Each structure stands twice: as C-alpha cells, then as structure tokens.
C-alpha cells in the first residue's frame, strides 16, 4: 500500500502521477491530486480544474481574470 502525500491515507488503491520533469506523486483520490497539482489563478486564487489560460508563465482561470490583471488580447473563445 502507498501513503497519499496530501492526506497521509494508507490506501491499497492509491495511484501515481508522474510529471514531465520526472517527479512522482502518490494520491488516494482525485480530490487530493487536484489539491496538490492544480495551478491557482493569479487573480481570484481559485484552483484551476479546467482549461485555464496561461500568459507568460502565469495561470488564470479564464480571460476575465487575465484581463483584470492587465493582460491584453486574451479571450475565452474566438
């Protein structure tokens, strides 16, 4: 069994997530994986579960928050 790195639960159905840089993470649920891995919007601070918008290495939950931070030309749909 493996221990979830977020909640510490020792769970026989834990799963692993490997990132592009080779880091390996273990979680017992998608909720714990989201808590640890999801980027956070630079404006409203919500965890970004869906697509999000990346501008110059910073993440926003959508075009509205990107524009609120002064990012120009960002749209949710074209």
N, C-alpha and C positions, 0 to 999 in steps of 0.2 A: 504494500500500500504506500501511497505517497501523501505528504502533507501539503495542503493548499498554502501557497505563500501569502495569501491575503488573510484568511480566517484561521488558518492552522489546523483545519479539519483533516483527520487521517482517514482517507476515503479510498476504497478499492476501485472506484470508477473515475478517479482523478484523470485529467488529461493534460497533455503538454502542448505548449505553444512555443515554437522556435521563431525568433525574429531574424531579419536579414543579416544582422551583424553577428549572428550565431548564439545570442543569448537564449537560454531555455528557461521557460517559466512553467510552473505546475499549478493547476487550479482544480477545485472540486465542483465549480459551477460556472456558467457563462456570466452570472452576475459578478462573481469575483474577478473573472478575466476582464470584464468591461471596466470594473472599478480600477484595476491596475493598468490596463493597456490603452483605454480610450483617451484621445487628446482632449484638452479642455479649451473651450472658446476663449480667446484673448479678451473679448468684450464682456460677455454675460456670464462667463465662468461655468457654463453647463458642460457636462461631458458629451462629446460628440459621438453618437452611436451610428448615425447615418453617414452620408457622403461628406458633409462639411466642405469648407472652402479653404485652400491653402494659398497664402500670399506671402512671398518672400520668407518662407520657413515658419510662418505663424499661422495657426489654425483658428478658424471661425466656424460657428455652427451654420451660418448662411451669409448671403450677400448683405443683408441688413446690418448685421453686426460688423462685417468688414467695412462697410461704408461709415458706420458710426465711429470707427477707429481711424477714419480718414483715408481709407483705401479707395481709390478711384477705379471706375470701369468694371467693377465686379457685379455680376448678375447671377441669379439663381437659374434662370432659363434664358436661352437665346431664341 
